[in-house]
Amino acid sequence: GLSNLLLGILFSVIPLAQIMPIVGRMFITRIGNVRSMVLFWSGRYIMAAPLLAVALLVSNGKHVAAVVVLFIGVLGFNLMRGIGMAGMQPLIGYVTTTEDRGHFMSRMQLIIHATIMTTGLLMSLVLNRESPLPVFTAILAVGLVAGVIGTFHLLRLPELPREKDTEPLLRSVGEALRAGTMRHLLKA
């Protein structure tokens, strides 16, 4: 198993996905929202695919190589995921009205979290403390296949009209902070 230090380092890369939409915004202006999401969400599964070899590396005694592959795979997966997320919010804004956006987003979050809880419960039924590494590898492979299939379903979404000129990030932040609803949200 991993030491607490390595486990902490591994989990510390996950929040990087939250700042990567700033990078993703550059790609959206060049290739569009949907294409950007498909490109980078495909990239996250490409980055995660080598994780399937971790069990093989461990079983052959190559623990350092396994940790390196694990770290690079998790880091790449989360960076690509974050860059791809940049296209999601504008797309939600495009396919919903102002009145139903909150309801839509609440329902979407409910579905996402119910799925996470259900898969976690199912995995706990399949796995135990002494589950062999091939079982973990099989679950990861199923997740990768499901993710790739889901990513290609994104191509069915409408591409948003391209913005002619986007405003700088700091100006957008300033306008959001000046808006009454944003101030109200921040005070809550």
Secondary structure, 3 states (H helix, E strand, C coil): CCCHHHHHHHHHCHHHHHCCHHHHHHHHHHHCHHHHHHHHHHHHHHHHHHHHHHHHHHHCCCHHHHHHHHHHHHHHHHHHHHHHHCCHHHHHHHHCCHHHHHHHHHHHHHHHHHHHHHHHHHHHHHCCCCCCHHHHHHHHHHHHHHHHHHHHHHHHCCCCCCCCCCCCHHHHHHHHHHCHHHHHHHHC
